[in-house]
Amino acid sequence: MSSSTLELLRAAQEGDRDACEQAVLENNGLIWSIVRRYYGRGVEPDDLYQLGCLGFLKAIQGFDFSYGTCFSTYAVPKIAGEIRRFLRDDGLVKVGRAIREQAQTLYSKREQLRHDLGREPALSELAEATGFSMEEIAQVELATDSPESLQRETADGLTLEGMLGTDAPEEGLVERIALREAIDHLPEKERMTILLRYFKGLTQERTARVLGVSQVQISRLERRGLARLRESFEA
């Protein structure tokens, strides 16, 4: 990242309106490249662009300059996520009533367990409290989560972004941003492993305990799941 770009982003993050406008102008190509992915969803391109700009500005506000990540790598899922949230909340991307009700139950039980346990509940504890199977919980969370988990770290400091590779994110990540759908197509055990490792941030050891298998099996499942995701990203 050049020093001039860094200065511009810092000024924008500090609330300089001119810097915000200049940053948007300089990244118009990136924003439009993402917007075009959502044509034909019942929303005018200009409206999608405004949503993309909003996501871009949110990315500026949330960007950590000390993280060491290229800003465009961070901005792409933020822009896409803002558009996808609008489409979902506006009813254009349907999440069934049953899924929404299950999501609300999960949220309430998770908050209760956090309070009672003083920590984040394990998936097995959440399953016991709700009566849902771990597979049902995975399906609900995949259906309602945003695709911003590319940079979510596991307890080992790994991210899906790092494991899958994004050498040219502004060119390739747009086509691959549907991470949630790709995970949903994985075989059941691989899907659960990826969800626990990269969406919940568990270690392989804890993931093995939750799923009731050995750590060696988790390592194999994770490796196979990542390989399938990498193939879908490169397709």
Secondary structure as UniProt FT lines:
FT   HELIX           3..13
FT   TURN            14..15
FT   HELIX           17..26
FT   HELIX           28..35
FT   HELIX           36..38
FT   TURN            39..40
FT   HELIX           45..62
FT   TURN            65..66
FT   HELIX           71..89
FT   TURN            90..91
FT   HELIX           97..117
FT   HELIX           123..130
FT   HELIX           134..144
FT   HELIX           149..151
FT   TURN            155..156
FT   HELIX           160..164
FT   HELIX           169..172
FT   HELIX           173..176
FT   HELIX           179..184
FT   HELIX           188..194
FT   HELIX           195..199
FT   HELIX           204..211
FT   HELIX           215..234
//
